[in-house]
Amino acid sequence: MANTLRIGWIGTGVMGLSMAGHLLNAGYALTLFNRTKAKAAPLLDRGAQWADSPRLVAESSDVVFSIVGYPSDVEEVMLGKEGAIHGLAKGGVLCDMSTSSPTLAERLATTARQQGCDALDAPVTGGDVGAREARLSIFVGGESQTYERLLPCFQKMGTKILHCGGPGFGQKAKLANQVAIAGVMFSTCESLLFAQEAGLNVAQWMELVVAGAAGSAAMNTLGRRMLKKDFAPGFFIDHFIKDLGLCLEECRRLKLVLPGTTLADALYRSMQARGKGKEGTQALIECLADLSAKQWHGEK
């Protein structure tokens, strides 16, 4: 049955373009919408169909995936006046793969059920490289039968897929992941900066450390970008600030204090205020250097 599903896709940004491309490669019929049509051109050139609104995407689809920037965008493309929910036939599925609010994911599932449909929340981690190489980790919330129905699609986009629980639990799992990311970004940036200021050959030091207990996936990927002073976004600072805000919102609801997440939010917001919101999260190393009136030199 895998390739008989008609797939709708909303959002062809840094992540979505590659993810939708894997479904197209697998033989699924794909109908697209993106706010900027030109960004969907690589998929349209390969045979995907264009629709002028999320509602029209849903009218041509059995399952509609979305991966957009902010919860307000999710609400607009899924539940808004021209949202996908208004074009989806009974038995259809909405699957939001953005990092969004657990509360919004629950509301999306409730609204879908009221119309004889279903909804999953399935945010991802792995960045632009993971999206291109189809090795994302995918956190899924929603009904188990719907999860099983969409599992073949998820397997075209990722290698580690977990059904985390009911509606909203995919988002909760992703936010826990973002708490971990905030911490590992600190460890990567601070260790590289310390190595530089201590006079070490940072590139050689990193090659030794990255394979051991102090290493991490972030050091192995983003650390290498830092050495090249490559701050192009695999994941935008603007979007990470959104994620950290969602984490802290959940913390308030849970009466939970996470000092590291709070500090990460403050530092990234300071970068955003300086016009660096469109850079990748690895640019944090320049912010940390600036706190000590230092400069990050990268690989010399």
KEKE-3310 file (N, C-alpha, C; in steps of 0.2 Angstrom, whole numbers, plus 5000, padded with zeros to 4 digits):
npx = (5004:5011:5014:5003:4996:4991:5001:5001:5011:5017:5027:5043:5056:5072:5073:5061:5061:5070:5065:5052:5056:5062:5050:5045:5054:5052:5041:5028:5014:5014:5008:5011:5012:5019:5024:5032:5033:5044:5053:5049:5052:5063:5056:5044:5050:5053:5042:5032:5016:5008:4999:4987:4984:4984:4972:4968:4979:4976:4964:4968:4974:4978:4985:4992:5006:5015:5029:5034:5038:5034:5022:5011:5011:5009:4996:4989:4991:4986:4973:4968:4958:4960:4965:4972:4964:4951:4950:4952:4947:4935:4943:4956:4973:4981:4998:5009:5025:5033:5042:5032:5019:5014:5001:4994:4996:4987:4975:4974:4973:4961:4952:4953:4948:4935:4930:4930:4943:4961:4975:4993:5007:5023:5037:5055:5072:5089:5094:5099:5108:5104:5091:5094:5100:5091:5091:5084:5079:5063:5050:5035:5018:5001:4987:4990:4986:4986:4999:5005:5000:5006:5019:5028:5030:5037:5048:5055:5060:5068:5078:5077:5064:5051:5036:5029:5018:5001:4991:5001:5012:5023:5028:5031:5042:5051:5054:5060:5072:5077:5081:5092:5100:5102:5111:5122:5126:5132:5143:5150:5154:5160:5171:5179:5182:5189:5200:5206:5209:5218:5229:5230:5231:5217:5210:5217:5216:5202:5200:5205:5197:5184:5181:5180:5174:5170:5166:5153:5139:5136:5148:5155:5149:5143:5154:5164:5160:5161:5175:5178:5172:5160:5144:5132:5115:5110:5101:5091:5095:5084:5073:5077:5076:5062:5059:5066:5058:5046:5049:5052:5040:5032:5040:5035:5022:5024:5030:5044:5061:5074:5089:5100:5093:5086:5097:5102:5092:5092:5105:5104:5094:5100:5109:5100:5094:5105:5104:5107:5099:5096:5107:5116:5114:5126:5133:5134:5146:5153:5146:5149:5163:5163:5158:5169:5177:5184:5189:5183:5193:5193:5198:5215)
npy = (4994:5006:5016:5020:5030:5047:5060:5076:5091:5104:5117:5120:5122:5123:5111:5104:5103:5093:5082:5081:5078:5065:5057:5059:5053:5040:5037:5041:5051:5068:5083:5100:5115:5131:5146:5154:5151:5148:5142:5129:5124:5115:5102:5103:5103:5090:5083:5084:5091:5107:5117:5130:5134:5128:5121:5117:5109:5098:5094:5086:5075:5061:5061:5074:5082:5094:5106:5119:5136:5142:5140:5148:5148:5135:5134:5142:5136:5123:5125:5137:5149:5145:5133:5116:5107:5110:5105:5092:5075:5063:5052:5055:5061:5073:5078:5086:5091:5101:5109:5112:5118:5108:5109:5115:5104:5094:5101:5101:5088:5085:5093:5087:5074:5078:5080:5068:5063:5061:5066:5068:5073:5075:5080:5083:5079:5082:5090:5100:5091:5078:5078:5079:5067:5058:5053:5057:5059:5055:5060:5054:5058:5053:5043:5025:5017:5026:5031:5018:5018:5028:5025:5019:5031:5039:5031:5034:5046:5046:5037:5034:5031:5035:5031:5041:5042:5048:5062:5077:5071:5069:5082:5085:5076:5081:5094:5090:5085:5097:5104:5096:5099:5112:5111:5104:5112:5122:5115:5111:5124:5130:5122:5122:5136:5138:5129:5136:5148:5144:5141:5130:5119:5120:5112:5100:5096:5094:5083:5073:5073:5072:5059:5053:5051:5064:5069:5073:5072:5085:5092:5085:5088:5102:5108:5107:5115:5127:5128:5132:5144:5144:5149:5147:5142:5127:5125:5138:5152:5160:5150:5141:5149:5150:5137:5135:5144:5138:5127:5133:5138:5126:5122:5131:5127:5115:5118:5118:5121:5125:5130:5130:5130:5141:5151:5148:5152:5166:5170:5167:5175:5187:5187:5187:5199:5207:5205:5193:5182:5174:5166:5151:5139:5137:5148:5153:5152:5163:5173:5169:5170:5184:5188:5188:5197:5192:5185:5174:5164:5152:5139:5140)
npz = (5000:5001:4992:4987:4994:4993:4994:5003:5004:5015:5016:5011:5016:5023:5029:5025:5010:5007:5014:5009:4996:4997:4999:4986:4978:4982:4975:4979:4975:4975:4981:4983:4993:4997:5005:4997:4981:4972:4980:4980:4968:4964:4967:4960:4947:4946:4945:4955:4960:4961:4972:4976:4989:5007:5009:4996:4994:5003:4997:4987:4993:5003:5015:5024:5026:5036:5038:5045:5051:5064:5078:5076:5062:5059:5064:5055:5043:5045:5052:5049:5039:5025:5028:5029:5035:5031:5018:5018:5016:5024:5035:5031:5035:5045:5047:5057:5056:5061:5074:5088:5098:5112:5116:5105:5096:5102:5101:5087:5084:5091:5083:5071:5073:5075:5063:5057:5054:5057:5067:5068:5078:5073:5076:5071:5072:5068:5059:5044:5037:5041:5036:5022:5020:5024:5037:5049:5066:5072:5082:5087:5090:5094:5088:5089:5078:5067:5067:5063:5050:5044:5045:5035:5027:5036:5037:5025:5028:5039:5051:5064:5073:5084:5092:5103:5112:5115:5107:5105:5112:5104:5102:5115:5117:5108:5113:5124:5119:5113:5125:5128:5117:5119:5130:5125:5115:5122:5128:5117:5111:5122:5125:5114:5113:5125:5122:5111:5117:5127:5119:5111:5097:5089:5080:5079:5092:5093:5084:5092:5103:5099:5096:5108:5126:5128:5116:5104:5094:5090:5091:5081:5070:5070:5077:5068:5058:5065:5066:5053:5053:5048:5048:5042:5041:5048:5056:5061:5071:5075:5074:5084:5096:5096:5099:5112:5119:5119:5126:5139:5141:5144:5155:5164:5165:5171:5183:5183:5185:5174:5173:5163:5151:5152:5152:5139:5131:5134:5129:5116:5112:5114:5103:5092:5094:5090:5076:5071:5069:5058:5057:5059:5073:5078:5079:5091:5097:5094:5101:5115:5115:5114:5126:5134:5129:5118:5103:5091:5082:5074:5063:5060)
capx = (5000:5015:5015:4996:4994:4992:5004:5002:5016:5016:5033:5049:5062:5079:5071:5055:5063:5073:5060:5047:5060:5062:5044:5044:5059:5049:5035:5022:5011:5015:5005:5014:5011:5024:5022:5036:5033:5051:5057:5047:5054:5066:5052:5040:5053:5054:5035:5027:5011:5007:4992:4988:4983:4984:4966:4969:4983:4972:4958:4971:4979:4975:4989:4995:5012:5018:5034:5034:5042:5031:5016:5006:5011:5005:4989:4987:4991:4982:4967:4966:4953:4962:4969:4971:4958:4945:4950:4953:4941:4935:4948:4962:4977:4986:5004:5013:5032:5036:5042:5027:5016:5010:4994:4992:4995:4981:4969:4974:4970:4953:4948:4953:4943:4928:4929:4931:4950:4965:4981:4999:5012:5029:5043:5061:5079:5095:5096:5099:5111:5099:5085:5096:5103:5086:5092:5082:5075:5056:5046:5028:5012:4995:4984:4995:4984:4988:5006:5007:4998:5011:5026:5032:5032:5042:5054:5058:5064:5072:5081:5075:5057:5048:5029:5030:5011:4995:4992:5005:5018:5029:5031:5035:5048:5056:5056:5065:5078:5080:5084:5098:5103:5105:5117:5127:5129:5136:5149:5155:5157:5165:5177:5183:5184:5194:5206:5209:5213:5224:5235:5230:5229:5210:5208:5220:5213:5195:5200:5206:5192:5177:5179:5179:5168:5169:5164:5146:5137:5136:5155:5157:5146:5143:5161:5168:5158:5164:5182:5178:5168:5154:5138:5126:5110:5107:5095:5091:5094:5077:5069:5079:5073:5055:5059:5067:5052:5041:5052:5051:5032:5031:5043:5031:5016:5026:5033:5050:5066:5080:5094:5104:5089:5085:5103:5103:5087:5094:5110:5102:5090:5105:5111:5094:5094:5111:5103:5110:5094:5096:5113:5115:5115:5133:5136:5134:5153:5155:5143:5152:5169:5162:5157:5176:5180:5188:5187:5184:5197:5192:5204:5220)
capy = (5000:5011:5021:5022:5036:5053:5064:5083:5093:5111:5119:5117:5126:5120:5104:5101:5102:5087:5077:5079:5075:5058:5054:5059:5048:5033:5035:5044:5057:5073:5090:5105:5122:5134:5153:5156:5145:5147:5137:5122:5123:5108:5097:5104:5101:5083:5080:5086:5096:5113:5119:5137:5135:5122:5118:5114:5103:5093:5091:5081:5071:5057:5063:5081:5084:5101:5108:5127:5139:5144:5138:5152:5146:5128:5135:5145:5131:5117:5126:5143:5150:5141:5128:5110:5104:5112:5102:5085:5071:5059:5046:5058:5062:5079:5076:5092:5089:5107:5109:5117:5118:5102:5111:5115:5097:5091:5104:5099:5081:5085:5096:5082:5069:5080:5080:5061:5063:5061:5070:5066:5078:5071:5084:5079:5082:5079:5096:5100:5085:5073:5079:5077:5060:5053:5049:5060:5055:5057:5059:5054:5058:5052:5036:5020:5015:5031:5030:5013:5019:5033:5023:5019:5037:5041:5027:5037:5052:5045:5031:5032:5034:5033:5033:5043:5042:5051:5068:5081:5068:5070:5088:5085:5073:5085:5099:5087:5085:5104:5105:5093:5102:5118:5110:5101:5118:5126:5111:5111:5130:5132:5118:5125:5142:5137:5126:5142:5153:5140:5141:5123:5118:5118:5107:5094:5094:5091:5076:5068:5073:5070:5051:5050:5053:5072:5071:5073:5073:5092:5093:5082:5092:5110:5110:5107:5121:5133:5129:5135:5150:5143:5150:5146:5139:5120:5127:5145:5154:5162:5145:5138:5153:5148:5130:5136:5148:5132:5123:5137:5138:5120:5122:5135:5123:5109:5121:5115:5126:5123:5136:5130:5131:5148:5154:5147:5157:5173:5172:5167:5181:5193:5187:5189:5207:5210:5204:5186:5177:5170:5162:5144:5139:5136:5155:5154:5152:5170:5176:5167:5174:5191:5189:5188:5202:5188:5184:5167:5164:5146:5135:5144)
capz = (5000:5003:4987:4985:4997:4990:4999:5002:5008:5016:5019:5008:5018:5024:5031:5021:5003:5007:5017:5003:4990:4998:4997:4979:4976:4984:4971:4981:4971:4979:4980:4987:4994:5001:5004:4991:4976:4970:4985:4979:4961:4963:4968:4954:4941:4946:4945:4960:4958:4965:4974:4978:4996:5010:5008:4990:4995:5006:4993:4982:4997:5009:5021:5023:5030:5036:5042:5045:5056:5071:5080:5072:5055:5060:5065:5049:5037:5046:5054:5047:5034:5020:5031:5026:5038:5027:5012:5019:5016:5030:5034:5030:5041:5045:5051:5057:5058:5064:5082:5089:5105:5113:5117:5098:5093:5105:5098:5080:5084:5092:5078:5065:5075:5075:5056:5054:5051:5062:5066:5071:5078:5072:5075:5069:5074:5064:5055:5037:5035:5042:5031:5015:5020:5026:5043:5054:5071:5072:5088:5085:5095:5091:5089:5086:5071:5062:5067:5059:5044:5041:5047:5029:5025:5041:5036:5020:5030:5045:5053:5071:5074:5090:5094:5110:5116:5112:5104:5109:5115:5099:5103:5121:5116:5104:5117:5129:5114:5112:5131:5127:5112:5122:5134:5121:5111:5127:5129:5111:5110:5128:5125:5108:5114:5130:5118:5107:5122:5130:5114:5108:5090:5090:5075:5081:5098:5092:5081:5097:5108:5097:5096:5115:5130:5128:5110:5103:5087:5088:5090:5075:5064:5070:5079:5062:5055:5069:5064:5047:5054:5044:5052:5038:5046:5047:5060:5062:5078:5076:5076:5091:5101:5096:5102:5119:5122:5120:5132:5145:5143:5147:5161:5169:5166:5175:5188:5183:5184:5170:5172:5157:5146:5153:5150:5132:5128:5135:5125:5109:5111:5113:5096:5088:5095:5086:5069:5069:5070:5052:5057:5062:5081:5080:5080:5098:5099:5094:5107:5121:5115:5115:5134:5137:5125:5114:5096:5089:5076:5070:5061:5057)
cpx = (5004:5014:5008:4993:4996:4995:5003:5007:5016:5023:5039:5055:5068:5078:5066:5057:5066:5069:5055:5050:5061:5056:5043:5048:5056:5043:5029:5020:5011:5012:5008:5011:5017:5022:5026:5037:5040:5055:5055:5049:5058:5062:5047:5043:5054:5047:5030:5022:5010:5000:4993:4986:4984:4978:4966:4974:4979:4967:4961:4975:4975:4979:4992:5000:5013:5024:5036:5037:5040:5024:5010:5006:5008:4998:4986:4986:4987:4974:4964:4960:4954:4966:4968:4965:4952:4944:4951:4947:4941:4940:4955:4966:4981:4992:5008:5020:5036:5037:5037:5025:5013:5003:4991:4991:4989:4975:4969:4971:4963:4949:4948:4948:4936:4925:4930:4938:4954:4971:4987:5003:5019:5035:5050:5067:5084:5097:5096:5102:5107:5094:5088:5098:5097:5087:5090:5079:5068:5053:5038:5023:5006:4993:4989:4993:4986:4995:5008:5005:5003:5018:5030:5034:5038:5049:5058:5062:5068:5074:5079:5069:5053:5041:5029:5024:5006:4997:4996:5012:5024:5032:5034:5041:5053:5058:5061:5072:5081:5083:5091:5103:5106:5111:5123:5131:5134:5143:5153:5158:5162:5171:5182:5186:5190:5201:5209:5213:5218:5230:5235:5229:5222:5208:5211:5217:5206:5195:5201:5200:5185:5176:5179:5173:5166:5166:5156:5145:5137:5143:5157:5155:5147:5150:5165:5166:5161:5171:5183:5175:5162:5148:5132:5121:5109:5101:5096:5091:5087:5072:5071:5076:5066:5055:5061:5062:5047:5043:5051:5044:5030:5034:5038:5025:5018:5029:5040:5055:5072:5084:5097:5099:5087:5091:5103:5098:5089:5100:5108:5098:5094:5108:5106:5094:5099:5110:5106:5105:5094:5103:5111:5116:5122:5137:5137:5141:5156:5152:5147:5159:5168:5161:5164:5180:5186:5185:5188:5187:5196:5199:5209:5225)
cpy = (5006:5017:5023:5028:5042:5058:5072:5085:5101:5113:5116:5121:5122:5112:5101:5099:5095:5081:5075:5076:5067:5054:5054:5054:5041:5032:5038:5050:5062:5080:5095:5112:5125:5142:5156:5150:5143:5142:5130:5120:5116:5102:5097:5102:5093:5079:5081:5091:5102:5114:5126:5139:5128:5118:5114:5108:5097:5090:5086:5076:5067:5059:5070:5082:5092:5102:5115:5130:5140:5141:5142:5150:5139:5129:5138:5140:5125:5119:5133:5143:5145:5135:5121:5106:5105:5108:5094:5080:5066:5053:5049:5060:5069:5077:5082:5089:5095:5105:5115:5116:5111:5103:5111:5109:5094:5094:5102:5092:5081:5088:5091:5077:5071:5080:5073:5059:5061:5065:5067:5072:5073:5076:5080:5083:5078:5085:5095:5093:5079:5073:5077:5070:5055:5049:5054:5056:5059:5055:5060:5054:5057:5045:5031:5018:5020:5031:5024:5014:5024:5031:5022:5026:5040:5038:5030:5043:5051:5038:5029:5035:5031:5035:5034:5043:5046:5058:5073:5078:5068:5077:5088:5082:5077:5091:5096:5087:5092:5106:5102:5096:5109:5117:5108:5107:5122:5122:5111:5118:5132:5129:5121:5131:5142:5134:5132:5146:5150:5139:5134:5124:5115:5112:5100:5091:5091:5084:5071:5067:5070:5063:5048:5052:5060:5074:5071:5074:5081:5094:5091:5085:5099:5112:5111:5114:5127:5134:5133:5142:5150:5143:5149:5141:5132:5121:5134:5147:5156:5156:5141:5143:5152:5142:5131:5140:5143:5128:5126:5137:5132:5119:5126:5131:5118:5111:5118:5121:5123:5128:5136:5132:5139:5153:5154:5152:5164:5175:5172:5173:5187:5193:5189:5196:5210:5208:5197:5180:5172:5166:5155:5144:5139:5143:5157:5155:5160:5174:5175:5170:5181:5193:5190:5193:5198:5188:5177:5167:5158:5143:5140:5140)
cpz = (5000:4998:4984:4988:4993:4995:4998:5007:5009:5019:5015:5009:5019:5025:5026:5014:5003:5009:5012:4997:4991:4997:4990:4976:4977:4980:4973:4976:4977:4977:4985:4988:4999:5000:4998:4986:4973:4974:4984:4972:4960:4963:4962:4948:4941:4946:4950:4958:4963:4966:4977:4985:5000:5009:5002:4990:4997:5002:4988:4986:5002:5015:5019:5028:5030:5040:5041:5051:5063:5072:5076:5065:5055:5060:5059:5044:5038:5048:5052:5041:5028:5022:5028:5029:5034:5020:5012:5020:5022:5029:5033:5036:5040:5050:5051:5060:5060:5071:5084:5097:5106:5114:5110:5095:5096:5102:5090:5080:5086:5087:5072:5067:5074:5067:5052:5052:5058:5061:5070:5072:5078:5071:5074:5072:5069:5059:5047:5034:5035:5038:5024:5015:5023:5032:5049:5060:5072:5078:5086:5090:5091:5092:5086:5080:5066:5062:5062:5052:5040:5042:5040:5026:5030:5039:5030:5022:5035:5047:5060:5072:5080:5091:5102:5115:5112:5109:5108:5112:5110:5101:5110:5121:5113:5108:5122:5125:5114:5119:5131:5122:5115:5126:5130:5117:5116:5128:5123:5111:5116:5127:5119:5110:5120:5126:5114:5112:5126:5126:5111:5100:5090:5086:5077:5087:5097:5089:5087:5102:5106:5097:5103:5119:5130:5121:5110:5096:5085:5087:5083:5069:5065:5073:5073:5058:5058:5067:5058:5047:5049:5048:5048:5042:5043:5051:5062:5069:5080:5078:5082:5096:5101:5100:5110:5122:5123:5126:5138:5147:5146:5154:5166:5170:5171:5181:5189:5181:5180:5169:5166:5151:5146:5150:5142:5129:5129:5130:5118:5107:5110:5106:5091:5088:5091:5078:5067:5069:5064:5052:5060:5070:5083:5081:5087:5101:5099:5099:5114:5121:5116:5123:5137:5133:5121:5107:5094:5082:5071:5068:5057:5052)
residu = (MET:ALA:ASN:THR:LEU:ARG:ILE:GLY:TRP:ILE:GLY:THR:GLY:VAL:MET:GLY:LEU:SER:MET:ALA:GLY:HIS:LEU:LEU:ASN:ALA:GLY:TYR:ALA:LEU:THR:LEU:PHE:ASN:ARG:THR:LYS:ALA:LYS:ALA:ALA:PRO:LEU:LEU:ASP:ARG:GLY:ALA:GLN:TRP:ALA:ASP:SER:PRO:ARG:LEU:VAL:ALA:GLU:SER:SER:ASP:VAL:VAL:PHE:SER:ILE:VAL:GLY:TYR:PRO:SER:ASP:VAL:GLU:GLU:VAL:MET:LEU:GLY:LYS:GLU:GLY:ALA:ILE:HIS:GLY:LEU:ALA:LYS:GLY:GLY:VAL:LEU:CYS:ASP:MET:SER:THR:SER:SER:PRO:THR:LEU:ALA:GLU:ARG:LEU:ALA:THR:THR:ALA:ARG:GLN:GLN:GLY:CYS:ASP:ALA:LEU:ASP:ALA:PRO:VAL:THR:GLY:GLY:ASP:VAL:GLY:ALA:ARG:GLU:ALA:ARG:LEU:SER:ILE:PHE:VAL:GLY:GLY:GLU:SER:GLN:THR:TYR:GLU:ARG:LEU:LEU:PRO:CYS:PHE:GLN:LYS:MET:GLY:THR:LYS:ILE:LEU:HIS:CYS:GLY:GLY:PRO:GLY:PHE:GLY:GLN:LYS:ALA:LYS:LEU:ALA:ASN:GLN:VAL:ALA:ILE:ALA:GLY:VAL:MET:PHE:SER:THR:CYS:GLU:SER:LEU:LEU:PHE:ALA:GLN:GLU:ALA:GLY:LEU:ASN:VAL:ALA:GLN:TRP:MET:GLU:LEU:VAL:VAL:ALA:GLY:ALA:ALA:GLY:SER:ALA:ALA:MET:ASN:THR:LEU:GLY:ARG:ARG:MET:LEU:LYS:LYS:ASP:PHE:ALA:PRO:GLY:PHE:PHE:ILE:ASP:HIS:PHE:ILE:LYS:ASP:LEU:GLY:LEU:CYS:LEU:GLU:GLU:CYS:ARG:ARG:LEU:LYS:LEU:VAL:LEU:PRO:GLY:THR:THR:LEU:ALA:ASP:ALA:LEU:TYR:ARG:SER:MET:GLN:ALA:ARG:GLY:LYS:GLY:LYS:GLU:GLY:THR:GLN:ALA:LEU:ILE:GLU:CYS:LEU:ALA:ASP:LEU:SER:ALA:LYS:GLN:TRP:HIS:GLY:GLU:LYS)
# end
